């Protein structure tokens, strides 16, 4: 979903023809591409649909996907019970970690701290 059409064309050329074409400053150069490609992709709409094939799930054309020697699908199969246990443990660890004064912090304070840090990062 984050790979543009130009990126797809470029990576397809590198994987298929083992070369990369660069056109900059009036020069047109073709360079050999001898490297390994490791890629990761998230499923379209964030959920893997086992009834669809891999190409449709991640939105890559078969022509590009077939260039990879190995393809591993890693799925996060969760249940509400497991998610609740993970969330409880994360909150427990956050509340046990001392704040600036060494005191325990509540969920609201942790949430507001996260929001403040996001706002600082956006500036």
C-alpha positions as CSV (number, residue, x, y, z in Angstrom):
1,X,0.0,0.0,0.0
2,X,3.0,2.3,0.5
3,X,4.8,1.3,-2.7
4,X,4.2,3.6,-5.6
5,X,4.1,2.5,-9.3
6,X,7.5,4.0,-10.0
7,X,9.0,2.0,-7.1
8,X,7.4,-1.2,-8.4
9,X,8.9,-0.7,-11.8
10,X,12.3,0.0,-10.4
11,X,12.4,-3.0,-8.1
12,X,11.0,-5.2,-10.9
13,X,13.8,-4.1,-13.2
14,X,16.4,-4.7,-10.6
15,X,15.1,-8.2,-9.7
16,X,14.4,-9.3,-13.3
17,X,17.3,-7.9,-15.3
18,X,19.9,-7.5,-12.5
19,X,20.4,-3.9,-13.4
20,X,19.2,-0.4,-12.4
21,X,18.7,2.4,-14.8
22,X,19.4,5.9,-13.5
23,X,18.6,9.1,-15.5
24,X,20.0,12.2,-13.7
25,X,21.5,15.5,-14.8
26,X,21.3,14.6,-18.5
27,X,23.1,11.3,-18.0
28,X,21.5,7.9,-18.7
29,X,23.4,5.1,-16.8
30,X,22.7,1.4,-16.4
31,X,24.3,-0.2,-13.3
32,X,24.6,-3.8,-12.4
33,X,22.6,-4.8,-9.4
34,X,24.1,-7.7,-7.5
35,X,22.3,-7.8,-4.2
36,X,19.7,-9.6,-2.2
37,X,16.3,-8.2,-1.7
38,X,14.4,-8.6,1.6
39,X,10.9,-7.2,1.7
40,X,8.0,-7.0,4.1
41,X,4.4,-6.3,3.3
42,X,1.3,-5.8,5.3
43,X,-2.1,-7.1,4.0
44,X,-4.5,-4.8,2.4
45,X,-6.8,-3.2,4.9
46,X,-4.7,-4.7,7.7
47,X,-6.2,-8.1,7.8
48,X,-5.0,-11.2,6.0
49,X,-7.8,-13.1,4.2
50,X,-6.9,-16.8,4.0
51,X,-9.5,-17.3,1.2
52,X,-7.4,-15.0,-1.1
53,X,-4.0,-15.7,-2.6
54,X,-0.9,-14.0,-1.4
55,X,-0.7,-11.5,-4.3
56,X,-4.2,-10.2,-3.7
57,X,-3.7,-10.1,0.1
58,X,-0.6,-7.8,-0.1
59,X,-1.4,-6.0,-3.3
60,X,1.7,-7.0,-5.3
61,X,1.5,-8.2,-8.9
62,X,2.4,-11.9,-9.5
63,X,5.2,-10.8,-11.9
64,X,7.0,-9.1,-9.0
65,X,6.1,-11.6,-6.3
66,X,7.5,-14.5,-8.5
67,X,11.0,-12.9,-8.4
68,X,11.4,-13.8,-4.7
69,X,13.0,-17.1,-4.0
70,X,11.4,-17.5,-0.6
71,X,8.2,-16.1,0.7
72,X,7.1,-16.5,4.3
73,X,3.7,-15.6,5.6
74,X,3.7,-14.6,9.3
75,X,0.2,-14.2,10.7
76,X,-0.8,-12.9,14.1
77,X,-3.7,-15.1,15.1
78,X,-5.2,-13.6,18.2
79,X,-8.2,-14.0,20.4
80,X,-9.8,-11.5,22.7
81,X,-8.5,-13.4,25.7
82,X,-4.8,-13.2,24.5
83,X,-5.2,-9.6,23.5
84,X,-6.6,-8.8,27.0
85,X,-3.7,-10.6,28.7
86,X,-1.2,-8.7,26.7
87,X,-2.9,-5.3,27.3
88,X,-3.1,-6.1,31.1
89,X,0.6,-7.0,31.3
90,X,1.6,-3.8,29.3
91,X,-0.5,-1.6,31.6
92,X,0.8,-3.4,34.7
93,X,4.4,-2.8,33.6
94,X,3.7,0.8,32.8
95,X,2.1,1.5,36.1
96,X,4.9,-0.2,38.0
97,X,7.5,1.9,36.3
98,X,8.2,5.0,38.4
99,X,7.6,8.5,37.1
100,X,9.9,11.4,37.6
101,X,9.2,11.3,41.4
102,X,9.4,7.5,41.6
103,X,5.7,7.1,42.1
104,X,3.3,4.8,40.3
105,X,1.5,6.2,37.3
106,X,-2.1,5.5,36.3
107,X,-3.5,4.7,32.9
108,X,-4.7,8.3,32.3
109,X,-1.3,9.7,33.0
110,X,0.4,7.2,30.7
111,X,-2.1,8.0,28.0
112,X,-1.6,11.8,28.3
113,X,2.2,11.2,28.2
114,X,1.9,9.3,25.0
115,X,-0.3,12.0,23.5
116,X,2.2,14.7,24.5
117,X,5.1,12.8,22.9
118,X,3.1,12.4,19.7
119,X,2.4,16.1,19.6
120,X,6.1,16.9,20.2
121,X,7.1,14.5,17.4
122,X,4.6,16.1,14.9
123,X,6.2,19.6,15.5
